[in-house]
Amino acid sequence: MELAVEHSGVMGIAAINRWRARKAYEEVRANYIPQLTVGSGLGYSYGFPLTLEGSAPSVVNFNTLNSLFNVPLQKYVKAAKIDWGATSLDVQDKRNAVILDAALSYAQLAQLSKKIETLNEAQKVAEKAQFVSQQRQQQGVDSKLDVTRSELLAARIRLRIAEAEGQSDVLRQHLAALVGVPADSITLDAASVPEMPSISQDDDLAKVAVENSLAVKQAQQKTAAAKLRAEGERQATKLPTADFASQYAYLAKYNNYDNYFKNYTANNLAVGLNIRFPFFNAVQKAKAEEAKADAMLAAKQEDITREKVREDALQLQRSLRQLAAARDVAKLEWQVSQGDLESVKGRLQTGEANTRDELNAQLDTDNKYAGYLDAEFELSRAELQLLRMTGELESWAMK
């Protein structure tokens, strides 16, 4: 689990997004910090000294600007900070997703190893049964159809082995990529998987899932950020803003300042407040309505996310009962097939059964055991998914 989290590319992307959100917050907050620019407007003047791109020609100039009073900006800063906090939740959510992926891959790989071992034993039995049918056909006891049936049974087992081995190879490579080790170096230890906690059908796990859902918490923060931005845009249509600004410029005589200005001086400084009162701004008003719509959409998305988490958790919780029953049925079928096998062996000694009957009973036992392994894994998959939704996955996986 620790290797999977450490080497996960998904986790890396989430961490970069968190870093990016932090810088976006710092960008908005920096409007309160004086911004200093140093430049020059060197140029030749003939006649009255005109401006160059809005600035008087100067040897060197210094300019500073920072926000002093801006209520909408305060809202934007708070919204950006909330967005930054939401990315931390996203990192944790991606961490849980990686842990779930690694746990499921490991558990399924262990299950497939047992299944392949069982199917290989079944294949040996099927091949032996096929040989017996061929011998019985030569002796005139079995028909061609009996031989074909034994061949079909052996072919089906080969197909299941090919499917299981292919799935196992893909899973092993996937798990190797997750933990950052060569695929052939992975050694399975089924006993290392912690025991699943008991889950009661009487507990309100849907409520627990909603309370602990990182997706719901992210949606809530997105709604809060959108509402702050909408409030900021609305206030921008009616509240004044004030910026502190200063400018220094060193003016040269070759720009004719001394000819056209009575009190020319080389050193010039201006310091003051730039106060703006919004009177009529149709663009800003439309922007405020757009931000209001975004806030409403975020609130609706939050409701949808909450309901989806509640429904998914309830569906998983209820499915555990069905999957547990299916697992129990598969286990009982396997146990019954074991009993049938023992019965056939007993009848074989009394002459009431033949070798083919024993082989068929052994094949049925192996198939039932493979089905039991599949049912056991499906139950484990649902339990792990529910643990993730209730926020208990990491504590279980890191035991």
C-alpha positions as a LaTeX table, in Angstrom:
\begin{tabular}{lrrr}
\hline
Residue & $x$ (\AA) & $y$ (\AA) & $z$ (\AA) \\
\hline
Met1 & 0.00 & 0.00 & 0.00 \\
Glu2 & 2.80 & 2.41 & 0.92 \\
Leu3 & 4.66 & 1.70 & $-2.33$ \\
Ala4 & 1.49 & 2.22 & $-4.36$ \\
Val5 & 0.85 & 5.61 & $-2.77$ \\
Glu6 & 4.48 & 6.62 & $-3.18$ \\
His7 & 4.75 & 5.71 & $-6.88$ \\
Ser8 & 1.25 & 6.68 & $-7.99$ \\
Gly9 & 1.09 & 9.00 & $-10.97$ \\
Val10 & $-2.48$ & 9.89 & $-10.02$ \\
Met11 & $-1.22$ & 11.09 & $-6.63$ \\
Gly12 & 1.47 & 13.13 & $-8.39$ \\
Ile13 & $-1.10$ & 14.88 & $-10.57$ \\
Ala14 & $-3.28$ & 15.63 & $-7.53$ \\
Ala15 & $-0.28$ & 17.08 & $-5.69$ \\
Ile16 & 0.54 & 19.32 & $-8.66$ \\
Asn17 & $-3.06$ & 20.52 & $-8.79$ \\
Arg18 & $-2.88$ & 21.37 & $-5.08$ \\
Trp19 & 0.34 & 23.31 & $-5.63$ \\
Arg20 & $-1.26$ & 25.13 & $-8.57$ \\
Ala21 & $-4.32$ & 26.05 & $-6.47$ \\
Arg22 & $-2.05$ & 27.43 & $-3.76$ \\
Lys23 & $-0.29$ & 29.66 & $-6.27$ \\
Ala24 & $-3.64$ & 30.82 & $-7.63$ \\
Tyr25 & $-4.59$ & 31.85 & $-4.07$ \\
Glu26 & $-1.27$ & 33.65 & $-3.60$ \\
Glu27 & $-1.81$ & 35.43 & $-6.92$ \\
Val28 & $-5.12$ & 36.90 & $-5.79$ \\
Arg29 & $-3.83$ & 37.73 & $-2.31$ \\
Ala30 & $-0.80$ & 39.50 & $-3.79$ \\
Asn31 & $-3.04$ & 42.39 & $-4.88$ \\
Tyr32 & $-2.63$ & 43.72 & $-1.33$ \\
Ile33 & 1.16 & 43.68 & $-1.65$ \\
Pro34 & 2.76 & 46.70 & $-3.40$ \\
Gln35 & 3.75 & 45.85 & $-6.94$ \\
Leu36 & 6.93 & 47.64 & $-7.94$ \\
Thr37 & 7.95 & 48.22 & $-11.53$ \\
Val38 & 11.08 & 49.94 & $-12.72$ \\
Gly39 & 11.41 & 51.19 & $-16.24$ \\
Ser40 & 12.47 & 53.91 & $-18.59$ \\
Gly41 & 10.83 & 55.98 & $-21.28$ \\
Leu42 & 13.89 & 57.23 & $-23.09$ \\
Gly43 & 13.01 & 59.12 & $-26.24$ \\
Tyr44 & 13.68 & 62.28 & $-28.24$ \\
Ser45 & 11.17 & 65.13 & $-28.03$ \\
Tyr46 & 10.63 & 67.86 & $-30.60$ \\
Gly47 & 8.33 & 70.58 & $-29.46$ \\
Phe48 & 5.96 & 69.85 & $-26.64$ \\
Pro49 & 6.98 & 66.63 & $-24.76$ \\
Leu50 & 4.28 & 64.14 & $-25.66$ \\
Thr51 & 3.69 & 60.88 & $-23.81$ \\
Leu52 & 5.03 & 57.50 & $-24.88$ \\
Glu53 & 2.25 & 54.90 & $-24.48$ \\
Gly54 & 0.64 & 56.98 & $-21.75$ \\
Ser55 & 3.83 & 57.82 & $-19.82$ \\
Ala56 & 5.94 & 60.95 & $-20.00$ \\
Pro57 & 9.43 & 60.39 & $-21.49$ \\
Ser58 & 11.80 & 59.84 & $-18.59$ \\
Val59 & 15.31 & 58.61 & $-17.95$ \\
Val60 & 14.05 & 56.24 & $-15.25$ \\
Asn61 & 10.76 & 55.75 & $-13.44$ \\
Phe62 & 9.45 & 53.76 & $-10.49$ \\
Asn63 & 5.79 & 52.78 & $-10.05$ \\
Thr64 & 4.00 & 51.04 & $-7.18$ \\
Leu65 & 0.40 & 49.89 & $-6.91$ \\
Asn66 & $-1.52$ & 47.86 & $-4.34$ \\
Ser67 & $-5.11$ & 47.45 & $-3.31$ \\
Leu68 & $-6.06$ & 49.30 & $-0.12$ \\
Phe69 & $-9.82$ & 48.87 & 0.12 \\
Asn70 & $-11.59$ & 46.33 & $-2.07$ \\
Val71 & $-14.43$ & 44.28 & $-0.59$ \\
Pro72 & $-14.95$ & 42.18 & $-3.76$ \\
Leu73 & $-11.25$ & 41.31 & $-3.73$ \\
Gln74 & $-11.61$ & 40.03 & $-0.17$ \\
Lys75 & $-14.28$ & 37.63 & $-1.39$ \\
Tyr76 & $-12.07$ & 36.45 & $-4.24$ \\
Val77 & $-9.19$ & 35.80 & $-1.85$ \\
Lys78 & $-11.42$ & 33.72 & 0.44 \\
Ala79 & $-12.79$ & 31.79 & $-2.54$ \\
Ala80 & $-9.29$ & 31.03 & $-3.80$ \\
Lys81 & $-8.28$ & 29.83 & $-0.35$ \\
Ile82 & $-11.29$ & 27.49 & $-0.24$ \\
Asp83 & $-10.35$ & 26.15 & $-3.69$ \\
Trp84 & $-6.86$ & 25.49 & $-2.38$ \\
Gly85 & $-8.30$ & 23.60 & 0.59 \\
Ala86 & $-10.52$ & 21.55 & $-1.73$ \\
Thr87 & $-7.46$ & 20.26 & $-3.60$ \\
Ser88 & $-6.18$ & 18.75 & $-0.33$ \\
Leu89 & $-9.40$ & 16.74 & $-0.20$ \\
Asp90 & $-8.80$ & 15.71 & $-3.80$ \\
Val91 & $-5.31$ & 14.46 & $-2.88$ \\
Gln92 & $-6.79$ & 12.35 & $-0.07$ \\
Asp93 & $-9.51$ & 11.05 & $-2.40$ \\
Lys94 & $-6.91$ & 10.05 & $-4.99$ \\
Arg95 & $-4.90$ & 8.39 & $-2.20$ \\
Asn96 & $-7.92$ & 6.30 & $-1.25$ \\
Ala97 & $-8.49$ & 5.41 & $-4.90$ \\
Val98 & $-4.88$ & 4.20 & $-5.24$ \\
Ile99 & $-5.15$ & 2.14 & $-2.03$ \\
Leu100 & $-8.41$ & 0.59 & $-3.26$ \\
Asp101 & $-6.88$ & $-0.19$ & $-6.64$ \\
Ala102 & $-3.82$ & $-1.82$ & $-5.06$ \\
Ala103 & $-5.89$ & $-3.80$ & $-2.55$ \\
Leu104 & $-8.32$ & $-5.09$ & $-5.17$ \\
Ser105 & $-5.50$ & $-5.95$ & $-7.59$ \\
Tyr106 & $-3.61$ & $-7.86$ & $-4.91$ \\
Ala107 & $-6.69$ & $-9.69$ & $-3.63$ \\
Gln108 & $-7.84$ & $-10.61$ & $-7.12$ \\
Leu109 & $-4.36$ & $-11.76$ & $-8.11$ \\
Ala110 & $-4.26$ & $-14.02$ & $-5.05$ \\
Gln111 & $-7.72$ & $-15.35$ & $-5.93$ \\
Leu112 & $-6.69$ & $-15.99$ & $-9.54$ \\
Ser113 & $-3.59$ & $-17.87$ & $-8.41$ \\
Lys114 & $-5.75$ & $-20.27$ & $-6.41$ \\
Lys115 & $-8.22$ & $-20.51$ & $-9.28$ \\
Ile116 & $-5.53$ & $-21.30$ & $-11.84$ \\
Glu117 & $-4.08$ & $-23.95$ & $-9.55$ \\
Thr118 & $-7.52$ & $-25.53$ & $-9.18$ \\
Leu119 & $-8.23$ & $-25.36$ & $-12.92$ \\
Asn120 & $-4.88$ & $-26.95$ & $-13.71$ \\
Glu121 & $-5.83$ & $-29.86$ & $-11.49$ \\
Ala122 & $-9.20$ & $-29.98$ & $-13.23$ \\
Gln123 & $-7.47$ & $-30.01$ & $-16.61$ \\
Lys124 & $-5.46$ & $-33.08$ & $-15.63$ \\
Val125 & $-8.63$ & $-34.81$ & $-14.54$ \\
Ala126 & $-10.44$ & $-33.76$ & $-17.75$ \\
Glu127 & $-7.64$ & $-35.09$ & $-19.91$ \\
Lys128 & $-7.71$ & $-38.34$ & $-18.00$ \\
Ala129 & $-11.50$ & $-38.52$ & $-18.38$ \\
Gln130 & $-11.13$ & $-37.89$ & $-22.09$ \\
Phe131 & $-8.62$ & $-40.72$ & $-22.34$ \\
Val132 & $-10.93$ & $-43.04$ & $-20.42$ \\
Ser133 & $-13.83$ & $-42.20$ & $-22.76$ \\
Gln134 & $-11.67$ & $-42.93$ & $-25.78$ \\
Gln135 & $-10.68$ & $-46.30$ & $-24.30$ \\
Arg136 & $-14.29$ & $-47.14$ & $-23.50$ \\
Gln137 & $-15.27$ & $-46.21$ & $-27.06$ \\
Gln138 & $-12.68$ & $-48.62$ & $-28.44$ \\
Gln139 & $-14.15$ & $-51.29$ & $-26.17$ \\
Gly140 & $-17.60$ & $-50.47$ & $-27.47$ \\
Val141 & $-18.89$ & $-49.20$ & $-24.13$ \\
Asp142 & $-19.08$ & $-45.45$ & $-24.87$ \\
Ser143 & $-20.36$ & $-43.79$ & $-28.00$ \\
Lys144 & $-18.70$ & $-41.14$ & $-30.13$ \\
Leu145 & $-20.97$ & $-38.58$ & $-28.47$ \\
Asp146 & $-19.59$ & $-39.50$ & $-25.03$ \\
Val147 & $-16.06$ & $-38.88$ & $-26.32$ \\
Thr148 & $-17.10$ & $-35.56$ & $-27.81$ \\
Arg149 & $-18.64$ & $-34.52$ & $-24.51$ \\
Ser150 & $-15.42$ & $-35.29$ & $-22.66$ \\
Glu151 & $-13.46$ & $-33.34$ & $-25.27$ \\
Leu152 & $-15.85$ & $-30.39$ & $-24.87$ \\
Leu153 & $-15.41$ & $-30.45$ & $-21.09$ \\
Ala154 & $-11.63$ & $-30.43$ & $-21.43$ \\
Ala155 & $-11.81$ & $-27.57$ & $-23.96$ \\
Arg156 & $-13.97$ & $-25.50$ & $-21.62$ \\
Ile157 & $-11.45$ & $-25.91$ & $-18.82$ \\
Arg158 & $-8.62$ & $-24.89$ & $-21.14$ \\
Leu159 & $-10.63$ & $-21.79$ & $-22.04$ \\
Arg160 & $-11.14$ & $-20.90$ & $-18.38$ \\
Ile161 & $-7.44$ & $-21.39$ & $-17.70$ \\
Ala162 & $-6.52$ & $-19.13$ & $-20.62$ \\
Glu163 & $-8.92$ & $-16.45$ & $-19.38$ \\
Ala164 & $-7.64$ & $-16.67$ & $-15.81$ \\
Glu165 & $-3.97$ & $-16.65$ & $-16.84$ \\
Gly166 & $-4.50$ & $-13.68$ & $-19.16$ \\
Gln167 & $-6.30$ & $-11.75$ & $-16.44$ \\
Ser168 & $-3.59$ & $-12.69$ & $-13.95$ \\
Asp169 & $-0.80$ & $-11.46$ & $-16.23$ \\
Val170 & $-2.54$ & $-8.11$ & $-16.76$ \\
Leu171 & $-3.22$ & $-7.71$ & $-13.04$ \\
Arg172 & 0.37 & $-8.57$ & $-12.13$ \\
Gln173 & 1.68 & $-5.96$ & $-14.56$ \\
His174 & $-0.84$ & $-3.40$ & $-13.27$ \\
Leu175 & 0.15 & $-4.07$ & $-9.66$ \\
Ala176 & 3.84 & $-3.84$ & $-10.59$ \\
Ala177 & 3.25 & $-0.44$ & $-12.17$ \\
Leu178 & 1.33 & 0.68 & $-9.08$ \\
Val179 & 4.07 & $-0.21$ & $-6.59$ \\
Gly180 & 7.06 & 0.51 & $-8.86$ \\
Val181 & 8.67 & $-2.96$ & $-8.87$ \\
Pro182 & 9.25 & $-5.56$ & $-11.63$ \\
Ala183 & 6.25 & $-7.80$ & $-12.24$ \\
Asp184 & 8.25 & $-10.99$ & $-11.78$ \\
Ser185 & 9.39 & $-9.88$ & $-8.32$ \\
Ile186 & 5.87 & $-9.84$ & $-6.85$ \\
Thr187 & 5.27 & $-12.68$ & $-4.42$ \\
Leu188 & 1.74 & $-13.16$ & $-3.15$ \\
Asp189 & 0.91 & $-13.81$ & 0.48 \\
Ala190 & $-2.83$ & $-14.14$ & 0.93 \\
Ala191 & $-2.41$ & $-14.23$ & 4.70 \\
Ser192 & $-1.09$ & $-10.64$ & 4.64 \\
Val193 & $-4.51$ & $-9.30$ & 3.65 \\
Pro194 & $-6.23$ & $-8.00$ & 6.83 \\
Glu195 & $-9.51$ & $-9.57$ & 7.85 \\
Met196 & $-12.54$ & $-7.71$ & 6.63 \\
Pro197 & $-14.47$ & $-5.86$ & 9.35 \\
Ser198 & $-18.00$ & $-7.01$ & 10.01 \\
Ile199 & $-20.62$ & $-4.84$ & 8.32 \\
Ser200 & $-24.14$ & $-4.80$ & 9.72 \\
Gln201 & $-27.20$ & $-4.25$ & 7.57 \\
Asp202 & $-28.80$ & $-2.40$ & 10.47 \\
Asp203 & $-26.24$ & 0.42 & 10.51 \\
Asp204 & $-27.03$ & 3.59 & 8.54 \\
Leu205 & $-23.87$ & 3.41 & 6.43 \\
Ala206 & $-25.37$ & 5.71 & 3.81 \\
Lys207 & $-25.39$ & 8.51 & 6.38 \\
Val208 & $-21.83$ & 7.65 & 7.43 \\
Ala209 & $-20.72$ & 7.65 & 3.79 \\
Val210 & $-22.21$ & 11.10 & 3.17 \\
Glu211 & $-20.58$ & 12.48 & 6.32 \\
Asn212 & $-17.17$ & 11.07 & 5.40 \\
Ser213 & $-17.35$ & 11.41 & 1.63 \\
Leu214 & $-14.48$ & 13.45 & 0.26 \\
Ala215 & $-16.49$ & 14.00 & $-2.93$ \\
Val216 & $-19.31$ & 15.61 & $-0.92$ \\
Lys217 & $-16.85$ & 17.76 & 1.03 \\
Gln218 & $-15.24$ & 18.91 & $-2.21$ \\
Ala219 & $-18.66$ & 19.76 & $-3.64$ \\
Gln220 & $-19.46$ & 21.74 & $-0.49$ \\
Gln221 & $-16.25$ & 23.73 & $-0.78$ \\
Lys222 & $-16.85$ & 24.39 & $-4.46$ \\
Thr223 & $-20.30$ & 25.72 & $-3.57$ \\
Ala224 & $-18.86$ & 27.96 & $-0.85$ \\
Ala225 & $-16.20$ & 29.31 & $-3.22$ \\
Ala226 & $-18.75$ & 29.94 & $-5.98$ \\
Lys227 & $-21.02$ & 31.83 & $-3.56$ \\
Leu228 & $-18.12$ & 34.02 & $-2.43$ \\
Arg229 & $-17.23$ & 34.86 & $-6.01$ \\
Ala230 & $-20.85$ & 35.66 & $-6.79$ \\
Glu231 & $-21.02$ & 37.93 & $-3.74$ \\
Gly232 & $-17.79$ & 39.62 & $-4.81$ \\
Glu233 & $-19.05$ & 40.24 & $-8.33$ \\
Arg234 & $-22.31$ & 41.63 & $-6.95$ \\
Gln235 & $-20.54$ & 43.98 & $-4.55$ \\
Ala236 & $-18.30$ & 45.14 & $-7.39$ \\
Thr237 & $-21.37$ & 46.75 & $-8.96$ \\
Lys238 & $-22.06$ & 49.06 & $-6.00$ \\
Leu239 & $-19.10$ & 49.32 & $-3.58$ \\
Pro240 & $-16.16$ & 51.71 & $-4.09$ \\
Thr241 & $-12.56$ & 50.53 & $-4.26$ \\
Ala242 & $-9.35$ & 52.31 & $-3.32$ \\
Asp243 & $-5.79$ & 51.58 & $-4.47$ \\
Phe244 & $-2.57$ & 53.09 & $-3.18$ \\
Ala245 & $-0.28$ & 54.24 & $-5.98$ \\
Ser246 & 2.99 & 56.11 & $-6.27$ \\
Gln247 & 5.22 & 57.15 & $-9.13$ \\
Tyr248 & 8.68 & 58.62 & $-9.39$ \\
Ala249 & 10.25 & 59.81 & $-12.63$ \\
Tyr250 & 13.57 & 61.45 & $-13.48$ \\
Leu251 & 12.98 & 63.84 & $-16.40$ \\
Ala252 & 15.71 & 65.07 & $-18.73$ \\
Lys253 & 15.99 & 68.57 & $-20.31$ \\
Tyr254 & 16.45 & 67.16 & $-23.81$ \\
Asn255 & 12.76 & 66.32 & $-23.77$ \\
Asn256 & 12.06 & 70.12 & $-23.59$ \\
Tyr257 & 10.37 & 70.02 & $-20.17$ \\
Asp258 & 12.26 & 73.19 & $-19.12$ \\
Asn259 & 10.95 & 75.03 & $-22.20$ \\
Tyr260 & 7.30 & 74.24 & $-21.73$ \\
Phe261 & 6.95 & 73.93 & $-17.94$ \\
Lys262 & 7.63 & 76.97 & $-15.79$ \\
Asn263 & 8.70 & 75.08 & $-12.64$ \\
Tyr264 & 10.66 & 72.23 & $-14.23$ \\
Thr265 & 12.48 & 69.84 & $-11.90$ \\
Ala266 & 14.33 & 66.66 & $-12.77$ \\
Asn267 & 13.00 & 64.68 & $-9.82$ \\
Asn268 & 9.24 & 64.14 & $-9.72$ \\
Leu269 & 7.11 & 62.15 & $-7.29$ \\
Ala270 & 3.37 & 61.48 & $-7.04$ \\
Val271 & 1.75 & 59.54 & $-4.18$ \\
Gly272 & $-1.95$ & 59.10 & $-3.51$ \\
Leu273 & $-5.13$ & 57.07 & $-3.51$ \\
Asn274 & $-6.99$ & 56.00 & $-6.59$ \\
Ile275 & $-10.64$ & 55.82 & $-5.53$ \\
Arg276 & $-13.33$ & 54.55 & $-7.87$ \\
Phe277 & $-17.09$ & 54.66 & $-7.34$ \\
Pro278 & $-19.13$ & 52.34 & $-9.57$ \\
Phe279 & $-21.95$ & 54.27 & $-11.18$ \\
Phe280 & $-23.09$ & 52.23 & $-14.17$ \\
Asn281 & $-21.35$ & 49.14 & $-15.55$ \\
Ala282 & $-23.55$ & 46.82 & $-17.60$ \\
Val283 & $-20.65$ & 44.43 & $-18.19$ \\
Gln284 & $-20.00$ & 44.00 & $-14.48$ \\
Lys285 & $-23.71$ & 43.58 & $-13.78$ \\
Ala286 & $-23.95$ & 40.77 & $-16.33$ \\
Lys287 & $-20.81$ & 39.22 & $-14.88$ \\
Ala288 & $-22.41$ & 39.27 & $-11.42$ \\
Glu289 & $-25.46$ & 37.44 & $-12.75$ \\
Glu290 & $-23.22$ & 34.90 & $-14.43$ \\
Ala291 & $-21.37$ & 34.29 & $-11.14$ \\
Lys292 & $-24.73$ & 33.91 & $-9.37$ \\
Ala293 & $-25.71$ & 31.24 & $-11.89$ \\
Asp294 & $-22.39$ & 29.46 & $-11.30$ \\
Ala295 & $-23.10$ & 29.43 & $-7.55$ \\
Met296 & $-26.55$ & 27.96 & $-8.15$ \\
Leu297 & $-25.08$ & 25.27 & $-10.40$ \\
Ala298 & $-22.48$ & 24.41 & $-7.75$ \\
Ala299 & $-25.21$ & 24.07 & $-5.11$ \\
Lys300 & $-27.23$ & 21.78 & $-7.39$ \\
Gln301 & $-24.14$ & 19.69 & $-8.11$ \\
Glu302 & $-23.52$ & 19.40 & $-4.38$ \\
Asp303 & $-27.04$ & 18.03 & $-3.88$ \\
Ile304 & $-26.56$ & 15.57 & $-6.74$ \\
Thr305 & $-23.22$ & 14.40 & $-5.36$ \\
Arg306 & $-24.66$ & 13.92 & $-1.87$ \\
Glu307 & $-27.59$ & 11.88 & $-3.17$ \\
Lys308 & $-25.38$ & 9.77 & $-5.40$ \\
Val309 & $-23.05$ & 8.94 & $-2.51$ \\
Arg310 & $-26.04$ & 8.05 & $-0.34$ \\
Glu311 & $-27.56$ & 5.81 & $-3.02$ \\
Asp312 & $-24.25$ & 4.14 & $-3.92$ \\
Ala313 & $-23.48$ & 3.42 & $-0.27$ \\
Leu314 & $-26.95$ & 1.97 & 0.34 \\
Gln315 & $-26.72$ & $-0.11$ & $-2.82$ \\
Leu316 & $-23.33$ & $-1.49$ & $-1.80$ \\
Gln317 & $-24.50$ & $-2.20$ & 1.74 \\
Arg318 & $-27.56$ & $-4.09$ & 0.51 \\
Ser319 & $-25.58$ & $-5.92$ & $-2.15$ \\
Leu320 & $-23.34$ & $-7.38$ & 0.57 \\
Arg321 & $-26.24$ & $-9.49$ & 1.78 \\
Gln322 & $-26.83$ & $-10.84$ & $-1.71$ \\
Leu323 & $-23.12$ & $-11.40$ & $-2.39$ \\
Ala324 & $-22.65$ & $-13.09$ & 0.98 \\
Ala325 & $-25.58$ & $-15.38$ & 0.18 \\
Ala326 & $-24.10$ & $-16.14$ & $-3.24$ \\
Arg327 & $-20.76$ & $-16.90$ & $-1.58$ \\
Asp328 & $-22.47$ & $-19.22$ & 0.91 \\
Val329 & $-24.36$ & $-20.98$ & $-1.90$ \\
Ala330 & $-21.13$ & $-21.45$ & $-3.86$ \\
Lys331 & $-19.40$ & $-22.81$ & $-0.76$ \\
Leu332 & $-22.24$ & $-25.23$ & $-0.03$ \\
Glu333 & $-22.27$ & $-26.39$ & $-3.65$ \\
Trp334 & $-18.55$ & $-27.05$ & $-3.36$ \\
Gln335 & $-19.05$ & $-28.96$ & $-0.11$ \\
Val336 & $-21.90$ & $-30.97$ & $-1.66$ \\
Ser337 & $-19.71$ & $-31.82$ & $-4.65$ \\
Gln338 & $-17.02$ & $-33.01$ & $-2.23$ \\
Gly339 & $-19.61$ & $-35.26$ & $-0.61$ \\
Asp340 & $-20.68$ & $-36.54$ & $-4.02$ \\
Leu341 & $-17.05$ & $-37.29$ & $-4.83$ \\
Glu342 & $-16.64$ & $-39.29$ & $-1.65$ \\
Ser343 & $-19.86$ & $-41.13$ & $-2.44$ \\
Val344 & $-18.64$ & $-42.02$ & $-5.93$ \\
Lys345 & $-15.35$ & $-43.29$ & $-4.50$ \\
Gly346 & $-17.33$ & $-45.50$ & $-2.13$ \\
Arg347 & $-19.49$ & $-46.87$ & $-4.95$ \\
Leu348 & $-16.36$ & $-47.38$ & $-7.02$ \\
Gln349 & $-15.11$ & $-49.91$ & $-4.47$ \\
Thr350 & $-18.36$ & $-51.85$ & $-4.62$ \\
Gly351 & $-18.46$ & $-51.78$ & $-8.40$ \\
Glu352 & $-21.52$ & $-49.54$ & $-8.61$ \\
Ala353 & $-19.50$ & $-46.74$ & $-10.30$ \\
Asn354 & $-16.65$ & $-46.60$ & $-12.79$ \\
Thr355 & $-13.52$ & $-44.49$ & $-13.23$ \\
Arg356 & $-15.28$ & $-41.99$ & $-15.49$ \\
Asp357 & $-17.88$ & $-41.35$ & $-12.78$ \\
Glu358 & $-15.09$ & $-40.59$ & $-10.33$ \\
Leu359 & $-13.35$ & $-38.26$ & $-12.77$ \\
Asn360 & $-16.57$ & $-36.40$ & $-13.51$ \\
Ala361 & $-17.22$ & $-35.99$ & $-9.79$ \\
Gln362 & $-13.68$ & $-34.65$ & $-9.31$ \\
Leu363 & $-14.19$ & $-32.20$ & $-12.18$ \\
Asp364 & $-17.44$ & $-31.01$ & $-10.65$ \\
Thr365 & $-15.68$ & $-30.44$ & $-7.30$ \\
Asp366 & $-12.90$ & $-28.41$ & $-8.93$ \\
Asn367 & $-15.38$ & $-26.32$ & $-10.87$ \\
Lys368 & $-17.45$ & $-25.65$ & $-7.77$ \\
Tyr369 & $-14.35$ & $-24.56$ & $-5.86$ \\
Ala370 & $-13.35$ & $-22.15$ & $-8.66$ \\
Gly371 & $-16.87$ & $-20.71$ & $-8.54$ \\
Tyr372 & $-16.60$ & $-20.32$ & $-4.78$ \\
Leu373 & $-13.34$ & $-18.37$ & $-5.20$ \\
Asp374 & $-15.05$ & $-16.03$ & $-7.68$ \\
Ala375 & $-17.98$ & $-15.44$ & $-5.32$ \\
Glu376 & $-15.60$ & $-14.79$ & $-2.41$ \\
Phe377 & $-13.72$ & $-12.14$ & $-4.38$ \\
Glu378 & $-16.88$ & $-10.36$ & $-5.53$ \\
Leu379 & $-17.93$ & $-10.06$ & $-1.89$ \\
Ser380 & $-14.50$ & $-8.71$ & $-0.95$ \\
Arg381 & $-14.64$ & $-6.19$ & $-3.79$ \\
Ala382 & $-17.95$ & $-4.77$ & $-2.56$ \\
Glu383 & $-16.72$ & $-4.66$ & 1.04 \\
Leu384 & $-13.59$ & $-2.72$ & 0.05 \\
Gln385 & $-15.59$ & $-0.25$ & $-2.01$ \\
Leu386 & $-17.91$ & 0.32 & 0.94 \\
Leu387 & $-14.93$ & 0.81 & 3.27 \\
Arg388 & $-13.67$ & 3.52 & 0.96 \\
Met389 & $-17.03$ & 5.27 & 0.96 \\
Thr390 & $-17.26$ & 5.22 & 4.77 \\
Gly391 & $-13.69$ & 6.49 & 5.18 \\
Glu392 & $-12.33$ & 3.31 & 6.79 \\
Leu393 & $-10.30$ & 1.93 & 3.87 \\
Glu394 & $-6.89$ & 3.37 & 4.73 \\
Ser395 & $-7.03$ & 2.31 & 8.39 \\
Trp396 & $-7.92$ & $-1.22$ & 7.25 \\
Ala397 & $-5.28$ & $-1.39$ & 4.51 \\
Met398 & $-2.43$ & $-0.04$ & 6.64 \\
Lys399 & $-2.87$ & $-2.56$ & 9.47 \\
\hline
\end{tabular}
